[in-house]
Amino acid sequence: MKALLLENIHPCAIEILERKGVQVETHAGGLGEDELIEALPGVSLLGIRSRTQITSKVLKSAKDLLALGTYCIGTNQVDLKAASLKGVPVFNAPYSNTRSVAEIVIAEIIFLIRRLYDKINKAHMGIWDKTAENAHEVRGKKLGIIGYGNIGSQVSMLAEAMGMEVYYYDIVDKLTIGNAKRVPFLDDLLRTVDILTVHVDGSPANNNLIGEREFELMKEGVILLNLSRGFVVDVESLYKNIISGKVAGASLDVFPEEPKDPDERFYSPLQHLPNVLLTPHIGGSTEEAQQNIGEFVSNKLLEYVFHGSTFTSVNFPKIQLPSIKDSHRLLHVHENVPGVLSQINAIFAHNSVNVESQYLRTNENIGYVIADVDKKYNDSLFHDLLNVNRTIKVRILSF
């Protein structure tokens, strides 16, 4: 079995895969569509980060691909429906770098509210500026969090521990942590807070979530941070409001267009503004986070390949499977249409299959049937399962 890991995934991922006998090839950068199509024949496992785009064209050509790992939180760089209909589960790391992102958010808030960028630059120029003008503590300030998920809730805990008054908005009801206050409407949150940090997912509904209208609702001198997705904040509107002074400072770790490799030049209209922190998508880039991600995603890929488990997959029906001994596990992925399970059970009867346990889960695109069976059955079973109506993929695992 062969794996291809792109974009400098942590070395622990290589070690974990190789311990299971997987041959691993690595590339430091991302690959374009044509390069991927050329590289994927014979590849069973593909690992990427945020720069590599997995399109339907790539997936169509990836005839040997069993599973895909995005060694990051986001999966918007993958055509998930196309992956499902190709029988390729996608695994990500939704929790592994949350602490790293939350910590950098707090660090950047302090950096901006204390205007350290100004003091540091002047000190490098030989100017000894000890004035406290426009430098503030974070204690007592009102922090607004848009998106109260894994990262947003971590930011909430850290901010509250530092004495900030925390408010949050989320389209889904979430359990409030500590003394944070849920605000039911985004407009009310924007009017209330001194500092705003955005932690939403890659849903198209979040495109330009913060635009000119939203800036008009904010307080004078607000500080804005975006470490979620590049398309969430309208960069031109942000630029305009920084120049006008409405926004006192901003920090962005994600951008509408990001370089695919380190040799590609990065451009943003926000460059050269002293009160704007621009970082190259490093919110989760700590040694601890990258190791956690490498371990988590690699283990989930192996659990699927060797056991069929899809519990943490973002595009497959979620099934956590028990361990078995002295049996075969039949895995059948098919389009979600009526009557498939009855066809499979008829084939089991025809091939003298003794079923020990059986599972079926579906989502809007596919169905996933797992059957743990006795090892004795007719040789025609695999061929018969492949011929079931709307079959996508069949695998048989031996235990």
N, C-alpha and C positions, 0 to 999 in steps of 0.2 A: 504494500500500500504506500502511496506517495502523497505527500503534503507540500503545498506551495504557500509560504508565508511572506507577505509583502510589508513594506513600510516600517521596517525596524521593530518588529514585535519582540517583546522581551525574550531573552535567551531561555528562560525557564520553560517557555512554550515548546521550544525545540526539544529540550530534555524530556519533558513529559511525553511528547509524541514518540520520540525515539525509543524510550523505555518500553513502549508497546510494539516496537518493531516497525514503526512508520518511518519511511525514508523522507527526510525533510530537505527541501530546497528553499533558499531565502533570496529576497531582493530588497535592497535598502529603500528604494522608492516605490511609488505606485506604478501601475501599468495602465496604458490606455486600452481602449476597446480592442483594437486589432492585435496589440501585443498580448492581451489576455487570451484571446481566441487561439493564438499561436502557442501559448504556453500551457494551456489546460489539458490537452490530450494526455491521458494516463494519470491525471491528478484526481485523487479521491477526496482530499480535504483542502479547502482554500481558506487562508486566513488573511484578512485585510484590516486596515484601520479606516480613517475617514476620507482619504483622498481618492481611493480606487472606486470607480463606478461599475457596479455589476448590473448590466442591462439585460433585457430579454434576449438580445442578439448574442451576448456572451453566454448566457445560460443555455440557449438553444444549441450552441456548439460544444458545450461541456458535457460530453456523453458519459464520461467516467466519474463525474462529480457526485459524491454521496452527501456531503454536508459542507456548509459555509459558516465560518466564524468571523464576526466583526469584533475585533479586539478593542472595543470602545463601547460607549453607551448607545450612540445613535445607529440607526439602520436605514436612514433615508437615502443612503448611497446604494441601496440594493432594491431592485424591482422584486418586492416580496411576493406579489401574485405570480409572477413568472417563475420564481423559485419554487413556489408551492406546486404549480402545475408541471414542473420538471421533477418533482419528488425530492427536492433538496431543502431540508430544514436549515434555518438560519438561527444561529445562537449569538447572543451579545453578552455584555457584562453590565447589567443595569445598576449594580450596587458597588462594584469594586473600586471606583475612583471617586465616590461621593465625598469622602472626607477631604481629599486633595482639592477638589473644586471648592468646597465650602471654605476651606482655609484661605485659598487665594482671594476669594470674595471679601472676606474680612480684612485681609491685608490691604487690598486695593481700596476699600472704603476708608480705612485709616490713612492711607497714603494720600488720597484725594482730599479728605476733609481737613487734614493738617497742612495741605498744600506743600507736601514734602518735595514734589517735583520742582517747585520754585526755589526752595531753600537749597536743595542738592545742586541744581544747575548754577546757582549763584556762588556757592562754595567752590565749585570747580573753576569758576571764573575769578576766584580770589575776592569775592564780595562777601562780607561778614554781616548778614542780615538776620538779626535776632528778633525782629518784630513779631508780635503775636497777632497782628491784624489778619482777619479772615481765616485764622487757624482755630479749629474747634475740637472738642472731645466728641467721641461717639456716644458717650453716656448721655442718656436722655433724648437722643435723636430718634425720630420715627422712621423705621425701616419698613419699606413695602416690598413684599416678595410676590412676584407673579409666577405661579406654579409651585404648589406645595407638595412636591413629590419627594423622591429620595434625596436630592440635593437641596431643594428649597427648605425642607424640614431640618436638615443638618445646619444650614445657614441660620435658621431661626433659633436653634439651640445655642449656637456659638454667640450670636448677636445678643440674645437675651442675657447670657452669662456676663456680657460686657456692659450691661445696663441699658441696652437699647429697647425701645418700645416697638414691638414687632406686630405688623399687620400683614395679612396675606389674602390673595385672591386665587381661587382655583375653580375650574368649571365643574369639578367633581367634589362632592363632600369628603373631606379628609378629617381624620382624628387630629385635633389640635394638640400640639406639644407645648407644655409649659403654659405661659401666660399670653401666648400669641393670640391675636384677635382676627377672626375670619371676617372679611368684608365681602358682602354678597355681590357687589357690582364693581367692575374695574374702574369706572369713572370716579367712584367715591374713593377708591384707593389712591388714584393719581392725584386727587385734590388734597389728600391727607398727609402724604409722607414727605420727608426731607431727602431720603435716599431710596432709590428704586433699583431692584435687581431682578433680572428676568431668568427663569428656569423652566421653560416650556419645552414640549417635544417638537418633533419635526413635522407635525400635521400641517397640510396646506392651509388650514384655517388660521394658522398663526402667522401667515405671510403679512408683513407690515403691521403687525399687532400694535407697534408703537410708531405712529406717524405724526403728521402735523397737528391733527385734531387732538391727539393725546398729549402732545407737548403743550398745547394751549391750556389744557386742564391742570398741568403741573404747577407746583409752587415756583416762585422766582428763586433761583439759586439751587435748584434740585441737582442731585448727583445721580447719574444713571450708569448701571452696569449691565452688560449682556454677555453671558457666558453660556448661552444655550444654542441658538442657531443663527447663522448669518443673516437670514432673510427676515428675522423677527422685527428688527429695528430698521426704519427707513433712514439710511445713512445720510442722505441729502438733507432731510429735515433735521436730523441731529446736528449736522454741520451748521446749518442756519441758526439753530437755537444756541449752540455754543458761541458762535460769533456774536450773537445779540446779547449774550450774558444770561439768558433764561436758564440755561444749563451751566452750572458752575464747574462741573467736571464730569468726565465720562471714562469708562473703561470697557474695551471690547476685546474679546478673545476669539470671536468668530466673525466671519465676513461673508457677504454674498458671493464673492469669488475668492477662492484661496488657491495658492500655488499647489501644483500636484507633486512637486519635488523641490528640494532646497535650492536648486539652480535656477528656478523660475522666479522672476522679479515680482515682488508684492507691491501693489498700489492701493491706496485708499485716499479719498478726499480729506480724511481726518489726520493725515500725516502732518507733522511739524506743528501741531497745535500743542502747546506746553501742558495744558490741563487735560489732555486726553492720553490715556494709557492704551497702547496697542500691543497685544501679545499674540504670538503665532499659534493659536489653538493649543495652548499648553495647560489649560485648567486642570486636567487630570494627569499631567505629565510629571509625576514624581516617581522615584524608583519603587516606592511602596505600592503605588497604584498600578504601575505597569506590571509589576510582578503579580499582584492580585489578579489583574485582568488576564495575564498570560496563563496563570494556573486555572482560573475559573473557566475560560472559554475552551481551552484545550481539553480539560476534563469532560466538559459537556459534549464536545465533538466525539470523544472516545466512548462516552456512555451511549451515544446514539449508534455509532458504528458497531460496537461490540455487544450492545444490549438492546438497542432499539428505543431507548428512553428519549422523550421529547418534552419533558416537563417545563424546561425553560426556553423552548424555542419560541421565536416571535411570529412565526408564520405557519406552524404545524399544530394540529390538535395536541393538547398537552396531556401526556401520559407518563406517569412515573411507574416503572415496571419493577416487579420483585425479582430477586435472584432465583434461578432455577438450576437443577442438576439433572444430568442424564436425559436431556430432552432437546428437541429442536424448537426454535422460535421462528414462526412464519410471519413476515412483515409484508403487508399489502397496502400500497398507497394508490388511491384511485380518485377520480373526479367525484365530487359529491352529488351523485344522482341516485334515485331510488333503486332498490333491488340488488345492489351489489353484494350485501352480506348474505342474502339468500342464495345467490350464485356461488359464493365461496363455500358456504356450508354444504351445498349439493356436491361440489367438487371434493370436499373432505370425505363425504360419504362414499363417493365413487372411487376414491383412492385409498379407502380403508384407513383413514386418519383417525386416531384416537385423540380427541381434544381434551387436554387437561385443564386449560383455562383460556378464556377468550376476552378480548377487549375491542371496543369500537368507539372512536371519538371522531367528530366531524367539525369542520368550520365552514365558512361560506364558500370555500373553494374546493376543499378536498376531504376525503375520508381516510382514516388510518385504522386498519384492522391488524391486531396482533393475536396470534394463537400459539400457545405453548402446547406442543403435541409430542406423543410418543415417537421414537425414532423410526419405527417400522411403518412404512407406507409405500405406496406404489411409486415407481420411478417417474411416472408421468405427471406427478403432482405439480412440480414447478412450471412445466409447460402449460398445464391446464390453468393455473392461476394467472399466468401471463395473458391468457386469452379471455379473461373475464372482461366484460364490457367496461370501457373507460379506465382500464388499468393504466397507471403511470409507472409504477416500479414495484418489483417483488424481490425480497431478499430472504434467505434462510440462514439462520444462525444456529450453530451447534454448541451445546453446553455439556 
